[in-house]
Amino acid sequence: MRKRSGKLEEFDRRKLEESIRRAGASPEVVKRVSQRIQPQDEMSSEEIRKKVAEELRQESSTLSGAYRSTEMLRIRASSETKSGVARLNEELLREHEARSGEHVLVRHKGKESRMQVEAMPDLSMSEIQVNRSDLEKLGAQEGVRLDVKFSK
């Protein structure tokens, strides 16, 4: 499987199942949908996400929407980022039809924060940058992955 970064990585069904579960799917739905996904060697992670969203739509349009609108991103702290602001890659924002000034919901282990989006062209597509105080409010350490839910 080809990641957004271009790096090739072996497909991990466990990660797929976890992402479906985070969208709110029952264990039965997770198992059914996961079994229907058979990625090809050079398939991109984005192509797999689209296929999963299509399969979830057969189960529930609500689940499909929740899956498509949530990303797992690595969190980074920056003293240059204002409190309450989440900096995200511009291309990632376009993928989610989001713009600077809109909001995302950032979740980590039961804690969540609604944050205003700021586009950053040079930030990795797999990262979110926040103020250190926001990182602490979420109870997260720098470098961990957390859920970022885009509004639609």
C-alpha positions in Angstrom: 0.0 0.0 0.0 1.3 3.5 -0.8 0.9 6.1 1.9 0.2 9.8 1.2 3.9 10.4 1.8 4.7 8.1 -1.1 6.2 5.5 1.3 5.3 1.9 0.6 3.9 0.0 3.6 2.4 -3.4 4.1 -1.4 -3.4 4.4 -2.4 -3.8 8.1 -6.0 -5.1 8.4 -5.9 -4.3 12.2 -5.4 -0.6 11.4 -8.2 -0.7 8.9 -10.6 -2.3 11.4 -9.6 0.2 14.1 -10.4 3.2 11.7 -13.8 1.7 10.9 -14.5 1.2 14.6 -13.6 4.8 15.4 -16.2 5.9 12.9 -18.8 4.3 15.2 -19.3 0.9 13.5 -20.4 -2.1 15.5 -18.0 -5.1 15.7 -20.2 -7.0 13.2 -20.1 -4.1 10.7 -16.3 -3.7 11.2 -15.8 -7.4 10.4 -18.1 -7.4 7.3 -16.6 -4.3 5.8 -13.0 -5.2 6.6 -13.5 -8.6 4.9 -14.7 -6.9 1.7 -11.5 -4.8 1.4 -8.8 -6.6 -0.6 -6.2 -4.0 -1.5 -3.8 -4.4 -4.4 0.0 -4.0 -3.9 0.4 -0.5 -5.2 -3.0 0.8 -4.1 -2.8 4.1 -2.3 -4.1 4.6 1.2 -6.5 7.2 -0.2 -7.9 4.6 -2.7 -8.4 2.2 0.2 -10.2 4.9 2.2 -12.6 5.6 -0.7 -13.3 1.9 -1.1 -14.0 1.6 2.7 -16.3 4.6 2.5 -18.2 3.0 -0.4 -18.6 -0.3 1.5 -19.7 1.6 4.7 -22.3 3.4 2.6 -23.9 0.0 2.0 -24.2 -0.4 5.7 -25.1 3.2 6.7 -24.6 6.6 5.1 -24.0 8.0 8.6 -21.1 5.6 9.2 -19.7 6.3 5.8 -19.8 10.1 6.4 -18.2 9.7 9.8 -15.4 7.6 8.3 -14.7 10.0 5.5 -14.6 13.0 7.7 -12.1 11.7 10.3 -8.3 11.5 10.0 -5.7 10.1 12.4 -2.9 12.7 12.5 0.3 13.0 14.4 0.2 16.0 16.7 3.0 18.6 17.0 3.3 21.5 19.4 4.3 25.0 18.2 4.8 28.1 20.2 4.0 30.0 16.9 0.5 28.6 16.8 -2.2 30.5 18.7 -4.2 28.7 21.4 -7.4 27.3 19.9 -5.9 27.0 16.4 -5.1 23.8 14.5 -2.6 24.1 11.6 -3.2 21.6 8.9 -1.8 20.9 5.4 -3.6 22.9 2.6 -4.0 19.8 0.4 -5.5 17.8 3.3 -8.0 20.7 3.9 -8.9 20.6 0.2 -9.5 16.8 0.4 -12.0 17.5 3.2 -13.5 20.5 1.5 -12.4 22.6 4.5 -10.9 26.1 4.6 -9.0 28.3 7.0 -11.3 29.8 9.6 -13.5 26.7 9.8 -13.4 24.3 12.7 -12.3 20.7 13.4 -12.9 18.5 16.4 -9.7 17.1 17.8 -10.0 14.0 20.0 -7.6 12.1 22.2 -8.5 9.4 24.7 -11.9 10.8 25.6 -10.9 14.5 25.6 -11.8 16.7 22.7 -11.3 20.3 21.6 -13.0 22.3 18.9 -10.3 24.2 17.1 -10.2 26.8 14.3 -8.3 25.7 11.2 -5.3 27.5 9.7 -3.8 26.2 6.4 -0.1 25.5 6.3 1.4 24.7 2.9 4.6 23.1 4.2 3.1 21.0 6.9 3.0 17.2 6.4 -0.4 15.8 5.4 -0.2 13.4 8.3 0.4 16.1 11.0 -1.6 18.6 12.9 0.2 21.5 14.7 -1.3 23.1 17.8 -0.2 25.3 20.7 1.5 23.5 23.6 -1.3 24.5 26.0 -3.9 22.8 23.6 -1.7 19.7 23.5 -1.7 19.6 27.3 -5.5 20.2 27.5 -6.0 17.1 25.3 -3.7 15.1 27.6 -1.6 14.2 24.6 2.2 14.0 24.1 3.9 15.4 21.0 4.1 12.8 18.3 1.0 10.7 19.2 -1.7 10.2 16.7 -5.2 11.5 17.4 -8.6 11.8 15.7 -9.3 15.0 13.7 -12.9 15.2 12.6 -13.8 17.6 9.8 -17.2 19.2 9.6 -19.3 18.7 6.5 
